[in-house]
Amino acid sequence: MMKIGIIGGLGEEHTMHMKTVLENLGSEVVIIDTLNFPKKVKFTLLDGVPIYEEHSIEDIHSFYNRTIFYTEPPYDLEEKRVRGELPNLDGWYSEYAAERERQSLLGSWIRTIVFQNKKIVNPAECFYLHYLKPYQVNLLKKAGIPVPKTLVTNDSNKLLEFKKQFKNLIYKPVAGGASCNLLKEEDLSSDRLSLLCNAPVIFQEFIQGADIRVFILDGNILCAIEVETDHVDFRGHEKALRTIKIPTYVEDMCIKAAECCSMIFTGIDVKRTKDNDYIMLECNPSPMFIGFQNATGYPIDQELAHFLMK
């Protein structure tokens, strides 16, 4: 029986869904639970050999890297809050040091899998691009892929100059973790602008048009799905989803984007303007797909499972 590893968390929706799909196809599944490390599970590197709990990974055929629960920077109070492990802020440095050690082993362990000649979907390095959003935008731009005009800054004067070029701008966190919003006139007040001194923000030209999610696996287009929504950020506000056919040159653009981001499996967010131009927003290193699949009937999970077993 073929053994497949899923790097994720016990109880996490996509982790458990793919476990069921793979088992129904006859595979044995091992969940590499990064969510509950180090309290409940054990990770070891013995002379460079990765061990999970008491088991070597030598007989695992391939890995689906659903989510690592690995953060950059290596300390995330929000993640600890979600897990019910808020630190004692009186001893913040001890908490920080322990979390840094956890992250160092986890990051090293997952990267060491590569040395065992295992198939990994996706490599750990791809997850940096979800956190380093400005760098990903530049990667895509350097590859000749159209992206929105982008400013990342903590300088309010730079924002005011940038705003003069566009009718509308959106803003979002540099490292992700929250939705994007339309920049309003009240956001340009002195009080609001002064907040940039605390942390930088991504500002982009607002691309008005249809939202499209393109799923790619191993250099092939699986499906393109148009999202009907009334919101700037469609996530959580989908009114309808339907599969569509995108032009061949846009398919090629998406495949090129996945390649330059080193993503074997990705969901790419694209905007189609009223002039039928296509602008790329982002490549996701571990796209959620269950909602898209349920709405359209396209079997993304089966495609991914068969690739992992191939």
BAFI-3210 file (N, C-alpha, C; in Angstrom, 3 decimals, decimal comma, padded with zeros to 6 digits):
// residues 310
n [1|2|3|4|5|6|7|8|9|10|11|12|13|14|15|16|17|18|19|20|21|22|23|24|25|26|27|28|29|30|31|32|33|34|35|36|37|38|39|40|41|42|43|44|45|46|47|48|49|50|51|52|53|54|55|56|57|58|59|60|61|62|63|64|65|66|67|68|69|70|71|72|73|74|75|76|77|78|79|80|81|82|83|84|85|86|87|88|89|90|91|92|93|94|95|96|97|98|99|100|101|102|103|104|105|106|107|108|109|110|111|112|113|114|115|116|117|118|119|120|121|122|123|124|125|126|127|128|129|130|131|132|133|134|135|136|137|138|139|140|141|142|143|144|145|146|147|148|149|150|151|152|153|154|155|156|157|158|159|160|161|162|163|164|165|166|167|168|169|170|171|172|173|174|175|176|177|178|179|180|181|182|183|184|185|186|187|188|189|190|191|192|193|194|195|196|197|198|199|200|201|202|203|204|205|206|207|208|209|210|211|212|213|214|215|216|217|218|219|220|221|222|223|224|225|226|227|228|229|230|231|232|233|234|235|236|237|238|239|240|241|242|243|244|245|246|247|248|249|250|251|252|253|254|255|256|257|258|259|260|261|262|263|264|265|266|267|268|269|270|271|272|273|274|275|276|277|278|279|280|281|282|283|284|285|286|287|288|289|290|291|292|293|294|295|296|297|298|299|300|301|302|303|304|305|306|307|308|309|310]
n.u [000,841|000,580|002,138|001,273|002,213|000,721|001,330|000,225|-002,494|-004,101|-007,537|-007,742|-009,453|-008,850|-006,694|-007,832|-009,781|-008,313|-007,009|-009,111|-009,855|-007,524|-007,269|-009,580|-008,845|-007,075|-004,645|-002,323|-002,326|-000,321|-000,530|001,355|001,602|001,871|000,638|000,274|002,794|005,228|003,857|002,242|003,154|006,130|009,076|012,044|015,464|017,851|021,093|020,604|018,431|014,981|012,561|009,346|007,374|007,749|008,530|010,305|010,568|011,115|009,597|007,524|005,863|005,207|004,558|001,928|001,945|000,090|-000,334|002,028|002,059|004,019|005,838|006,972|007,947|009,608|007,693|004,551|001,992|-000,745|-001,201|-000,673|-002,751|-005,002|-004,555|-004,999|-002,896|-001,826|000,987|002,786|003,149|004,818|007,043|008,143|010,463|011,455|009,349|009,532|012,090|011,744|009,784|011,185|013,099|011,432|010,411|012,744|013,589|011,300|011,170|013,632|013,331|011,240|012,363|014,452|013,322|013,509|016,052|015,670|014,735|011,973|008,702|007,221|004,503|003,507|007,011|008,644|009,794|008,106|006,163|007,200|006,659|004,030|004,080|006,000|004,841|005,333|007,742|006,922|005,210|007,120|008,645|006,793|006,382|008,966|009,034|007,550|004,838|001,652|000,893|-000,747|-000,082|002,053|002,642|004,624|004,950|005,897|005,724|003,940|003,920|004,819|002,659|000,631|001,571|001,515|-001,204|-002,220|-002,019|-004,048|-007,506|-008,762|-007,552|-006,499|-005,815|-003,746|-002,455|001,108|002,232|000,066|-002,937|-005,225|-008,123|-008,281|-008,928|-010,861|-009,320|-010,338|-011,542|-011,435|-009,372|-007,163|-006,790|-004,951|-004,663|-005,122|-003,120|-000,887|-000,638|000,907|003,449|003,718|003,631|004,320|002,347|000,709|-000,184|-002,227|-003,129|-006,594|-008,028|-010,646|-013,128|-013,842|-013,434|-011,201|-010,252|-007,603|-006,705|-003,797|-001,838|001,135|002,140|-000,060|-003,261|-005,934|-008,577|-010,508|-012,136|-014,766|-015,636|-018,465|-019,154|-019,860|-017,982|-014,779|-012,748|-013,125|-013,140|-014,976|-017,216|-018,534|-020,919|-021,662|-020,166|-018,516|-017,251|-015,065|-013,796|-010,627|-008,566|-005,981|-003,479|-003,623|-003,789|-001,186|000,235|-000,452|000,610|003,299|003,655|003,239|005,430|007,622|007,320|007,846|005,827|004,084|001,434|-001,133|-003,337|-004,307|-004,946|-006,702|-007,602|-010,108|-010,499|-012,868|-012,098|-011,185|-008,597|-006,111|-005,068|-002,693|-002,982|-002,011|-000,191|-001,109|000,395|-000,709|-003,530|-006,914|-009,524|-011,900|-014,410|-014,604|-014,628|-016,959|-018,876|-018,619|-018,253|-015,948|-013,378|-011,021|-009,700|-009,428|-007,716|-005,402|-004,870|-004,364|-002,079|-000,274|-000,089|001,037]
n.v [-001,192|002,195|004,920|008,094|011,317|013,948|017,180|019,120|019,839|018,116|017,857|020,151|021,453|020,971|019,263|016,971|016,357|015,658|013,458|011,597|011,362|010,285|007,871|006,594|006,038|004,066|004,537|004,685|007,013|009,388|011,821|014,607|016,371|019,570|021,527|020,873|020,678|021,727|020,428|018,097|016,355|014,845|015,869|014,950|015,231|013,086|012,766|014,129|012,758|012,814|012,292|011,477|011,531|008,279|007,344|006,826|008,659|007,263|005,372|006,818|007,904|010,382|013,882|016,041|019,325|020,875|022,852|024,506|025,634|027,342|030,166|033,313|036,405|034,360|034,232|034,398|035,879|035,893|033,385|031,765|032,616|031,628|028,935|028,727|029,265|031,601|033,516|034,108|037,323|038,608|037,100|037,346|037,062|034,498|033,005|033,834|032,868|030,082|029,637|030,381|028,342|026,156|026,846|026,811|024,087|022,915|024,199|023,363|020,567|020,115|021,096|019,321|017,011|017,102|016,132|013,461|012,629|012,919|013,467|016,610|018,633|021,675|022,696|023,841|026,360|027,817|028,859|031,114|033,049|033,685|035,117|037,049|039,177|041,603|040,885|038,693|039,981|041,457|039,365|038,274|040,478|040,855|038,605|039,334|039,383|040,852|042,959|044,714|048,255|049,051|050,093|049,911|050,930|052,943|055,565|058,394|060,553|059,438|057,822|059,725|060,951|058,777|058,251|060,295|059,393|057,621|056,794|055,126|053,270|050,222|048,767|046,589|044,115|043,777|041,288|039,637|038,045|039,478|040,973|042,812|046,300|049,065|052,166|054,966|058,414|059,293|057,760|059,161|061,116|063,043|061,726|059,040|058,604|058,909|056,484|054,912|055,162|053,194|050,721|049,361|049,339|047,685|049,266|049,358|049,935|049,955|047,343|047,150|044,801|041,383|038,732|036,028|032,735|030,616|027,319|025,381|022,539|020,854|022,199|022,305|023,545|023,182|024,155|027,128|029,534|031,735|034,283|035,581|038,539|041,180|042,565|044,134|042,388|039,107|036,896|034,954|036,287|035,305|035,203|033,636|030,951|029,868|027,695|028,711|029,392|030,502|032,705|031,306|032,571|033,640|031,376|030,437|032,506|032,134|029,596|030,171|031,923|030,217|028,596|030,389|030,992|028,601|026,777|023,831|023,100|025,376|028,154|030,755|034,175|036,296|039,231|040,240|042,830|045,337|045,795|043,394|042,797|041,025|040,884|039,921|039,039|037,433|034,446|031,562|029,537|027,318|026,636|026,984|024,836|023,449|024,771|025,962|023,669|022,348|024,131|024,171|021,585|020,597|018,202|018,852|017,761|015,049|015,185|016,195|014,149|011,907|012,821|012,926|010,227|009,232]
n.w [000,000|-000,896|000,774|001,879|002,952|004,786|005,459|007,916|010,017|012,651|012,376|010,833|008,044|005,196|005,403|006,636|004,769|002,431|003,455|003,702|000,982|-000,215|001,217|000,385|-002,170|-001,805|-000,543|002,208|004,814|006,451|008,820|009,257|011,910|012,345|013,770|016,465|017,542|019,867|021,894|021,771|019,806|018,355|016,770|015,111|014,138|013,164|012,696|010,312|009,311|008,939|011,476|012,507|015,317|016,257|013,859|010,869|007,774|005,533|004,095|003,103|000,285|-001,013|-000,286|000,737|001,227|003,085|005,185|007,190|009,681|010,391|011,018|009,757|010,838|013,405|015,553|016,744|018,084|017,563|016,407|018,593|020,229|018,878|019,209|021,874|023,583|024,780|025,569|028,670|029,215|030,966|031,033|028,472|026,889|027,337|026,295|023,643|022,940|023,195|021,255|018,978|018,819|018,358|015,832|014,313|014,305|013,118|010,594|009,523|009,550|007,710|005,363|005,071|004,128|001,389|000,800|000,959|-001,403|-001,925|-003,273|-003,078|-002,464|-001,780|-002,068|000,949|000,697|-000,946|000,702|001,849|-000,033|000,333|002,609|002,025|000,333|-001,233|-002,462|-003,996|-005,833|-007,236|-008,326|-010,152|-011,805|-012,890|-014,442|-016,565|-016,242|-016,040|-013,349|-010,624|-010,222|-007,599|-004,271|-001,424|001,777|004,672|004,662|004,686|002,920|000,543|-000,034|-000,481|-002,792|-004,532|-004,596|-006,180|-008,767|-009,332|-009,546|-007,698|-004,884|-003,303|-000,072|001,910|004,280|004,542|005,073|004,872|006,223|006,643|005,103|001,945|001,439|000,166|-000,305|001,423|001,587|004,220|005,151|004,505|006,306|008,732|011,166|010,524|008,595|010,168|011,398|009,802|010,696|012,531|011,221|007,973|004,897|002,168|-000,807|-003,643|-007,080|-007,746|-009,351|-011,316|-012,052|-013,112|-010,758|-010,800|-010,138|-010,724|-010,908|-010,744|-011,458|-011,435|-013,714|-015,374|-016,350|-014,209|-013,704|-014,297|-012,409|-012,141|-009,899|-008,488|-006,869|-004,502|-003,199|-002,518|-001,733|-002,408|-000,743|001,407|000,668|-001,544|-004,046|-006,182|-008,036|-010,955|-013,459|-016,063|-019,374|-020,020|-022,013|-024,121|-023,908|-021,375|-019,813|-020,324|-019,115|-016,428|-015,928|-016,291|-014,153|-011,928|-012,274|-011,987|-009,353|-008,226|-007,603|-007,434|-007,065|-007,130|-006,488|-008,394|-008,300|-010,372|-012,166|-014,471|-016,649|-017,808|-020,373|-021,169|-020,386|-018,521|-015,240|-012,876|-009,470|-007,297|-006,379|-004,707|-002,261|-000,992|-001,787|-000,703|-001,607|-001,367|-001,144|-003,711|-005,268|-004,369|-005,251|-008,025|-008,928|-010,026|-009,807|-007,941|-005,755|-006,420|-008,626|-007,400|-005,548|-007,204|-008,470|-006,320|-005,799|-008,057]
ca.u [000,000|001,360|001,986|001,338|002,249|000,081|001,850|-000,903|-002,893|-005,253|-008,757|-007,788|-010,424|-008,283|-005,871|-008,673|-010,469|-007,405|-006,770|-010,225|-009,784|-006,406|-007,583|-010,595|-008,149|-006,232|-003,370|-002,204|-002,016|000,291|-000,640|002,475|000,819|002,706|-000,150|000,382|004,197|005,853|003,129|001,624|003,842|007,584|009,857|013,456|016,446|018,936|022,118|020,011|017,298|013,769|011,735|008,115|007,025|008,760|008,551|011,093|009,738|011,705|008,615|006,481|006,093|005,166|003,970|001,109|002,268|-001,125|000,019|003,134|001,970|005,391|005,684|008,075|009,025|009,334|006,960|003,247|001,068|-002,084|-001,263|-000,782|-004,091|-005,908|-004,302|-005,267|-001,621|-001,272|002,146|002,893|003,897|005,845|008,246|008,024|011,664|011,511|008,372|010,098|013,214|011,226|009,105|012,235|013,679|010,412|010,349|013,992|013,543|010,223|011,592|014,724|012,788|010,458|013,267|015,324|012,618|013,989|017,237|015,250|014,190|010,525|007,870|006,604|003,566|004,597|008,188|008,475|010,229|006,982|005,344|007,765|006,071|002,749|004,432|006,759|003,986|005,986|008,741|006,220|004,774|008,290|008,966|005,856|006,652|010,217|008,752|006,748|003,414|001,029|000,451|-001,157|000,906|002,116|003,479|004,711|005,654|005,431|005,911|002,652|004,121|004,884|001,289|-000,125|002,031|001,028|-002,657|-002,532|-001,978|-005,129|-008,826|-009,010|-006,517|-006,821|-004,686|-003,786|-001,246|002,291|002,461|-001,185|-003,628|-006,461|-008,651|-007,916|-010,015|-010,773|-008,843|-011,366|-011,047|-011,122|-008,088|-006,096|-006,710|-003,639|-004,654|-004,970|-001,810|000,149|-000,506|001,954|004,694|003,769|003,854|004,078|001,134|000,694|-001,210|-002,236|-004,227|-007,773|-008,353|-012,078|-013,442|-014,247|-012,451|-011,022|-009,277|-007,096|-005,996|-002,754|-001,139|002,225|002,262|-001,275|-004,448|-007,028|-009,827|-010,591|-013,437|-015,121|-016,309|-019,370|-019,126|-020,092|-016,954|-013,433|-012,083|-014,228|-013,051|-016,058|-018,329|-018,852|-022,351|-021,773|-018,921|-018,747|-016,058|-015,033|-012,645|-009,823|-007,762|-004,753|-002,341|-003,772|-003,349|000,280|000,689|-000,620|001,591|004,593|003,679|003,436|006,809|008,601|007,145|008,203|004,641|003,543|-000,020|-001,418|-004,537|-003,845|-006,019|-006,564|-008,725|-010,392|-011,069|-013,938|-011,453|-010,686|-007,211|-006,005|-004,039|-002,499|-002,866|-001,223|-000,171|-001,253|001,195|-001,517|-004,869|-008,120|-010,243|-013,125|-015,555|-014,645|-014,996|-018,368|-019,742|-018,499|-018,218|-014,665|-012,750|-009,640|-009,113|-009,048|-006,527|-004,265|-004,603|-003,735|-000,710|000,530|000,096|001,650]
ca.v [000,000|003,427|005,773|009,511|012,196|015,264|018,115|020,001|019,800|017,266|018,634|021,195|020,967|020,421|018,115|015,808|016,039|014,924|012,149|010,737|011,121|009,382|006,553|005,985|005,579|002,926|004,926|004,886|008,425|009,798|013,265|015,222|017,380|020,690|022,401|020,493|020,583|020,541|019,975|016,776|015,487|014,959|015,919|014,687|015,058|012,240|012,774|014,611|011,931|013,277|011,304|012,047|010,629|007,221|006,757|007,414|008,976|006,602|004,637|007,718|008,105|011,807|014,730|017,207|020,338|021,668|024,046|024,142|026,307|027,830|031,592|034,254|036,084|033,134|034,414|034,858|035,879|035,552|031,932|031,198|032,902|030,686|027,621|028,773|029,226|032,946|033,460|034,987|038,459|038,997|036,354|037,309|036,630|033,029|032,529|034,102|031,966|028,724|029,594|030,437|026,998|025,328|027,180|026,410|022,649|022,607|024,632|022,500|019,223|020,067|021,274|018,147|015,986|017,178|015,302|012,059|012,418|012,773|014,429|017,507|019,590|022,374|022,857|024,810|027,688|028,538|029,516|032,433|033,998|034,113|036,104|038,132|039,566|042,528|040,146|037,910|040,907|041,767|038,158|038,184|041,595|040,568|037,542|039,903|039,137|042,111|043,039|046,085|049,213|048,726|050,849|049,357|052,001|053,514|056,999|058,950|061,420|058,567|057,396|060,843|061,113|057,610|058,371|061,246|058,724|056,667|057,157|054,316|052,373|049,299|048,545|045,290|043,873|043,355|039,860|038,896|037,838|040,252|041,253|044,109|047,275|050,245|053,337|056,002|059,758|059,416|057,103|060,114|062,103|063,042|060,695|057,718|058,531|058,793|055,073|054,293|055,152|051,962|049,558|049,634|048,800|047,588|050,013|048,992|050,446|049,095|046,777|046,859|043,749|040,068|037,946|034,680|031,868|029,601|026,246|024,763|021,405|020,284|022,881|022,165|024,213|022,298|024,844|028,554|029,749|033,137|034,511|036,729|039,131|042,623|043,093|044,303|041,116|038,142|035,800|034,991|037,072|034,756|035,047|032,520|030,540|029,066|027,441|029,444|029,178|031,709|032,657|030,502|033,371|033,809|030,083|030,430|033,470|031,513|028,509|030,835|032,460|029,092|028,127|031,323|030,926|027,219|026,153|022,709|023,232|026,740|028,858|032,084|035,168|037,133|040,128|040,521|044,168|045,511|045,768|042,026|042,625|040,158|041,353|038,912|039,572|036,639|032,982|031,021|028,315|026,200|027,197|026,285|024,492|022,689|025,602|026,080|022,356|022,082|025,013|023,942|020,154|020,158|017,364|019,257|016,822|013,823|015,498|016,306|012,828|011,051|013,300|012,497|008,778|008,851]
ca.w [000,000|-000,978|001,945|001,565|004,114|004,688|006,446|008,220|011,416|012,942|012,472|009,807|007,058|003,967|005,803|006,868|003,516|001,548|004,075|003,303|-000,467|-000,489|001,769|-000,485|-003,378|-001,455|000,059|003,649|005,024|007,709|009,023|009,962|012,617|012,778|014,624|017,880|017,930|020,446|023,077|021,671|018,839|018,433|015,540|015,382|013,063|013,656|011,640|009,066|008,892|009,621|012,157|013,057|016,408|016,279|012,529|009,796|006,608|004,368|003,303|002,614|-001,147|-001,341|000,744|000,420|002,215|003,209|005,945|008,058|010,968|010,539|010,786|009,620|011,776|014,158|016,807|016,300|019,218|017,091|016,261|019,941|020,743|018,235|019,800|023,305|024,295|024,923|026,474|029,820|028,690|031,921|030,669|027,003|026,186|027,408|025,307|022,314|022,699|022,996|019,958|017,954|018,716|017,710|014,411|013,669|014,030|012,180|009,264|009,059|009,335|006,470|004,234|004,955|003,354|-000,001|000,665|000,921|-002,751|-001,843|-003,980|-002,108|-003,064|-002,427|-001,214|002,040|000,278|-001,561|001,706|002,059|-000,971|000,874|003,628|001,377|-000,787|-002,166|-003,244|-005,016|-006,883|-008,058|-009,089|-011,273|-012,714|-013,596|-015,406|-017,639|-015,972|-015,601|-011,961|-010,318|-009,731|-006,174|-003,351|-000,068|002,467|005,933|004,440|004,260|001,761|-000,638|-000,312|-001,051|-004,174|-005,279|-004,730|-007,243|-010,068|-009,496|-009,025|-006,502|-004,402|-002,219|000,823|002,577|005,066|003,794|005,310|004,822|007,486|006,702|003,773|001,380|001,526|-000,681|000,404|001,430|001,859|005,641|005,405|004,201|007,384|009,392|012,213|009,890|007,957|011,199|011,768|008,983|011,468|013,322|010,360|006,556|004,295|000,707|-001,531|-005,056|-007,888|-007,700|-010,655|-011,336|-013,017|-012,608|-010,000|-011,345|-009,470|-011,648|-010,220|-011,560|-010,859|-012,227|-014,996|-016,175|-015,844|-013,806|-013,989|-013,995|-011,779|-011,952|-008,626|-008,457|-005,537|-004,413|-002,311|-003,061|-001,452|-002,536|000,223|002,371|000,130|-002,857|-004,335|-007,123|-008,670|-012,161|-014,264|-017,312|-020,234|-020,166|-023,239|-024,045|-023,437|-019,921|-019,272|-020,375|-018,110|-015,110|-015,827|-016,108|-012,792|-011,011|-012,452|-011,420|-007,897|-007,836|-007,013|-008,200|-006,925|-006,720|-006,921|-008,795|-008,364|-011,563|-012,455|-015,886|-016,719|-018,793|-021,693|-021,333|-019,983|-017,352|-014,311|-011,832|-008,126|-006,349|-006,444|-003,353|-002,164|-000,513|-001,956|-000,266|-002,837|-001,124|-001,501|-005,169|-005,800|-004,058|-006,041|-009,473|-009,253|-010,596|-008,777|-007,665|-004,793|-007,130|-009,432|-006,485|-004,975|-008,215|-008,687|-005,183|-005,869|-009,354]
c.u [000,879|001,068|002,229|001,356|001,510|000,616|000,758|-001,205|-004,097|-006,485|-008,861|-008,527|-009,790|-007,373|-006,733|-009,417|-009,564|-007,032|-007,857|-010,150|-008,693|-006,675|-008,627|-009,992|-007,133|-004,886|-003,461|-001,728|-001,422|000,164|000,557|001,913|001,722|001,969|000,121|001,814|004,576|005,059|002,701|002,320|005,331|008,207|011,327|014,238|017,621|019,969|021,514|018,836|016,053|012,989|010,526|007,554|008,106|009,012|009,452|010,164|010,187|010,666|007,438|006,807|006,163|004,424|003,097|001,336|001,084|-000,860|001,022|002,941|003,366|005,371|007,020|007,487|008,625|008,687|005,639|002,254|-000,337|-002,237|-001,394|-002,163|-005,091|-005,769|-004,551|-004,021|-001,008|-000,128|001,987|003,769|004,931|007,161|008,356|009,283|011,814|010,548|008,933|011,198|012,732|010,549|010,117|012,874|012,711|010,413|011,598|013,996|012,492|010,617|012,685|014,216|012,093|011,351|014,149|014,657|013,133|015,175|016,907|014,628|012,681|009,847|007,130|005,755|002,981|005,815|007,984|008,827|009,089|006,193|005,904|007,057|004,682|002,968|005,139|006,013|004,642|007,031|008,061|005,741|005,934|008,737|008,093|006,132|007,912|010,030|007,883|005,256|002,782|000,485|000,012|000,036|000,873|003,077|003,442|005,542|005,092|005,565|004,611|002,790|004,194|003,484|000,498|000,289|001,499|-000,462|-003,046|-002,633|-003,236|-006,431|-009,098|-007,799|-007,126|-005,604|-004,879|-002,488|-000,097|002,493|001,186|-001,842|-004,892|-006,884|-008,137|-009,158|-009,775|-010,321|-009,882|-010,759|-010,662|-009,807|-006,909|-006,032|-005,355|-003,551|-004,431|-003,583|-000,689|000,365|000,557|003,297|004,850|004,110|003,580|002,824|001,365|-000,471|-001,095|-003,372|-005,375|-008,114|-009,823|-012,348|-013,792|-013,092|-012,409|-009,963|-008,906|-006,297|-005,041|-002,118|-000,115|002,287|001,063|-002,432|-005,487|-008,362|-009,660|-012,010|-013,659|-015,969|-017,188|-019,431|-019,419|-018,992|-015,613|-012,638|-013,160|-014,241|-014,102|-017,277|-018,722|-020,371|-022,589|-020,397|-019,249|-017,428|-016,180|-013,816|-011,906|-008,971|-006,461|-003,584|-002,416|-003,411|-001,828|000,869|000,625|000,386|002,991|004,730|003,932|004,882|007,799|008,475|007,446|007,053|004,102|002,015|-000,309|-002,789|-004,147|-005,043|-005,731|-007,801|-008,857|-011,102|-012,177|-013,397|-010,864|-009,165|-007,194|-004,807|-003,925|-002,300|-001,890|-001,293|-000,186|-000,522|000,439|-002,979|-005,952|-008,982|-011,599|-014,358|-015,713|-015,122|-016,470|-019,301|-019,752|-018,547|-016,911|-013,853|-011,281|-008,966|-008,663|-007,786|-005,286|-003,898|-003,897|-002,309|000,205|000,838|000,885|003,109]
c.v [001,247|004,310|007,228|010,301|013,489|016,121|019,142|019,969|018,905|018,143|019,752|020,663|020,300|019,225|016,860|015,392|015,216|013,564|011,169|010,374|010,101|007,976|005,845|005,466|004,476|003,269|004,901|006,321|008,644|011,313|013,728|016,478|018,499|021,624|022,139|020,223|021,849|019,910|018,512|015,829|015,798|014,910|015,757|014,704|014,294|012,090|013,142|013,801|012,393|012,110|012,037|011,060|009,548|006,656|007,534|007,712|008,215|005,911|005,505|008,127|009,584|012,556|015,813|018,198|021,281|022,977|023,665|024,650|026,757|029,299|032,272|035,643|034,964|033,362|035,058|034,760|035,481|034,049|031,261|031,455|031,905|029,298|027,603|028,752|030,619|032,927|034,367|036,167|038,981|038,274|036,224|036,779|035,109|032,418|032,680|033,099|030,540|028,605|029,628|029,073|026,047|025,565|026,722|024,920|022,330|022,996|023,756|021,108|019,138|020,254|020,058|017,013|015,932|016,253|013,811|011,703|012,138|013,822|015,276|018,539|020,463|022,409|023,974|026,222|028,498|029,332|030,886|033,467|034,450|035,218|037,312|038,611|040,585|041,840|039,317|038,804|041,236|040,576|038,062|039,280|041,339|039,483|038,041|039,705|040,433|042,019|044,483|046,959|049,154|049,644|050,149|050,335|052,253|055,046|057,585|059,863|060,615|058,096|058,516|061,112|059,999|057,746|059,300|060,577|057,903|057,184|056,417|053,444|051,390|049,211|047,210|045,090|043,380|041,843|039,040|038,801|038,648|040,574|042,591|044,998|048,417|051,430|054,455|057,349|059,917|058,716|058,038|061,242|061,983|061,964|059,309|057,564|058,358|057,345|054,347|054,284|053,872|050,741|049,933|048,928|048,674|048,414|049,633|049,710|049,448|048,647|046,379|045,801|042,452|039,400|036,531|033,954|030,751|028,585|025,562|023,625|020,872|020,892|022,772|022,920|023,154|022,936|026,324|028,825|031,249|033,277|035,755|037,250|040,619|043,311|043,242|043,022|040,039|037,085|035,950|035,748|036,589|034,601|033,861|032,222|029,677|028,886|028,182|029,011|030,498|031,584|031,882|031,309|033,615|032,506|030,033|031,357|032,856|030,384|029,079|031,373|031,352|028,604|029,083|031,391|029,533|026,495|025,064|022,780|024,632|027,185|030,300|033,015|036,167|038,025|040,289|041,867|044,219|045,518|044,399|041,922|041,783|040,598|040,340|039,571|038,774|035,157|032,453|029,683|027,100|026,605|026,328|026,038|023,844|023,500|025,758|024,776|022,054|022,897|024,666|022,474|019,695|019,432|017,698|018,263|015,532|014,039|015,541|014,938|011,923|011,504|012,852|011,001|008,340|008,439]
c.w [000,000|000,226|001,548|002,867|003,827|005,821|006,710|009,694|011,592|013,153|011,458|008,585|005,845|004,249|005,916|005,597|002,607|002,138|003,643|001,829|-000,784|000,039|000,921|-001,784|-003,072|-000,863|001,588|003,868|006,410|007,798|009,854|010,626|013,139|013,720|016,100|018,338|018,709|021,588|022,990|020,694|018,863|017,039|015,910|014,077|013,656|012,542|010,285|008,561|009,649|010,227|012,728|014,070|016,478|014,886|011,577|008,622|005,364|003,493|002,861|001,186|-001,510|-000,242|000,126|001,543|002,334|003,980|007,018|009,476|011,388|010,156|010,544|009,847|012,736|015,509|016,460|017,451|018,785|016,940|017,622|020,542|020,187|018,870|021,303|024,150|024,409|025,934|027,675|029,408|029,678|031,624|029,160|026,329|026,223|026,408|023,894|021,980|022,429|021,634|018,820|017,750|018,011|016,213|013,670|013,340|012,977|010,751|008,692|008,712|007,981|005,247|004,000|004,191|001,923|-000,208|000,614|-000,434|-002,729|-002,713|-002,946|-002,842|-001,950|-001,511|-000,191|001,608|-000,342|-000,542|002,095|001,185|-000,542|001,906|003,013|000,136|-001,733|-003,046|-004,329|-006,165|-007,811|-008,893|-010,340|-012,302|-013,530|-014,653|-016,567|-017,462|-015,468|-014,184|-011,685|-009,957|-008,210|-005,429|-001,998|000,744|003,865|005,880|003,886|003,048|000,462|-001,030|-000,991|-002,502|-005,059|-005,559|-005,872|-008,615|-010,353|-008,908|-007,728|-006,185|-003,416|-001,314|001,541|003,351|004,198|003,901|005,261|006,181|007,644|005,277|003,261|001,360|000,554|000,169|000,282|001,794|003,319|006,014|005,166|005,231|008,071|010,468|011,625|009,263|008,976|011,634|010,954|009,708|012,281|012,473|008,908|006,066|002,789|000,171|-003,011|-005,779|-007,835|-009,120|-010,633|-012,399|-012,318|-011,864|-010,544|-010,528|-010,444|-010,850|-011,196|-010,774|-011,837|-013,634|-015,896|-015,514|-015,463|-014,175|-013,684|-013,516|-011,584|-010,692|-008,744|-007,028|-005,623|-003,606|-003,034|-002,902|-001,436|-001,452|001,317|001,892|-001,268|-003,018|-005,265|-007,690|-009,876|-012,914|-015,586|-018,125|-020,352|-021,426|-023,037|-023,513|-021,935|-019,219|-019,218|-019,321|-016,715|-014,899|-015,593|-014,690|-011,773|-011,071|-011,791|-009,902|-007,351|-007,159|-007,931|-008,213|-006,416|-007,193|-007,172|-008,921|-009,472|-011,665|-013,976|-015,956|-017,771|-020,214|-022,008|-021,205|-018,704|-016,517|-013,174|-010,474|-007,266|-006,692|-005,007|-003,242|-001,637|-000,574|-001,327|-001,494|-002,591|-001,520|-002,997|-005,796|-005,560|-004,940|-007,522|-009,869|-009,844|-009,520|-008,524|-006,737|-005,461|-007,962|-008,540|-005,924|-005,969|-008,512|-007,551|-005,249|-007,091|-009,157]
res [m|m|k|i|g|i|i|g|g|l|g|e|e|h|t|m|h|m|k|t|v|l|e|n|l|g|s|e|v|v|i|i|d|t|l|n|f|p|k|k|v|k|f|t|l|l|d|g|v|p|i|y|e|e|h|s|i|e|d|i|h|s|f|y|n|r|t|i|f|y|t|e|p|p|y|d|l|e|e|k|r|v|r|g|e|l|p|n|l|d|g|w|y|s|e|y|a|a|e|r|e|r|q|s|l|l|g|s|w|i|r|t|i|v|f|q|n|k|k|i|v|n|p|a|e|c|f|y|l|h|y|l|k|p|y|q|v|n|l|l|k|k|a|g|i|p|v|p|k|t|l|v|t|n|d|s|n|k|l|l|e|f|k|k|q|f|k|n|l|i|y|k|p|v|a|g|g|a|s|c|n|l|l|k|e|e|d|l|s|s|d|r|l|s|l|l|c|n|a|p|v|i|f|q|e|f|i|q|g|a|d|i|r|v|f|i|l|d|g|n|i|l|c|a|i|e|v|e|t|d|h|v|d|f|r|g|h|e|k|a|l|r|t|i|k|i|p|t|y|v|e|d|m|c|i|k|a|a|e|c|c|s|m|i|f|t|g|i|d|v|k|r|t|k|d|n|d|y|i|m|l|e|c|n|p|s|p|m|f|i|g|f|q|n|a|t|g|y|p|i|d|q|e|l|a|h|f|l|m|k]
***
